[in-house]
Amino acid sequence: MNLNLHDKVALVTGGASGLGAAIAADLHGEGAKIALLDVDTAKAEAVVDTIDRSRKRAVACKADVVDMEQVQTSVDRILELFGSIDILVNSAGILMSRPIEEISVEDFERVIRVNLTGTFIMCKAVVPVMKKQRRGKIVNIASLGGRTGRPGVGVSYAASKSGVIGLTQTLARELGKYGIYANSVAPGPIMTEMTLKAPQELFAVWRASRAVDRDGIPKDVADAVLFLASDMSDWVTGATLDVNGGIYIG
């Protein structure tokens, strides 16, 4: 199956580990050029070495998604290296799974800032590029917690990911006339370093509520992103693709 991703340029945030690294590897495997954006340069460089030892088709950029100046500098560098940004995948995120009585206002705002405001800042920096190109695919990583609220995700994380879905839907309406598509992927529990920090008793709850009898892995999400980043999804925008083994069916 030809996804027509050869030589497309994909900017992936949070690309140093977890979902971001898996998404970057999948996109590169389909022929895309990859720009990883992360605050952890060492881990991002290690991912680049893993997917492209020649370093001709992948690059790591150090930037914090909540810092507009750093993000813009990285976008400018990517354009200088590769000439375009065809795909933006917003995967950077943090999780604080505390109940409302135990999370401070400062920590609540930090989660919102990274997960939601960071997604907004990345889109704000890349949309003008895509408008000029008259083409682009934006894929934002939301969450099952943002769809329904789930045990263990915490109020801050659920609120931030619900906001990502709303942001994505509004972008889809604003940008469709410019040939820019915006969709989100809402994963359920995926076996990443971040998820494994959740209280262990929650895993039994999650596993009991799913329809597919196995744990989710990063490639499950990466494959969904591939579809939304490809030409095969050219009649899909403003959608939220649920990838959760049937925990949420609705």
Secondary structure as UniProt FT lines:
FT   TURN            6..7
FT   STRAND          9..13
FT   TURN            14..16
FT   HELIX           18..29
FT   TURN            30..31
FT   STRAND          33..38
FT   HELIX           41..51
FT   TURN            53..54
FT   STRAND          58..62
FT   TURN            65..66
FT   HELIX           68..82
FT   STRAND          87..90
FT   TURN            100..102
FT   HELIX           105..112
FT   HELIX           113..117
FT   HELIX           118..133
FT   STRAND          136..141
FT   HELIX           144..148
FT   TURN            151..153
FT   HELIX           155..175
FT   HELIX           176..178
FT   STRAND          180..187
FT   TURN            193..194
FT   HELIX           195..197
FT   HELIX           201..208
FT   HELIX           218..229
FT   HELIX           231..233
FT   TURN            234..235
FT   STRAND          240..243
FT   TURN            245..246
//
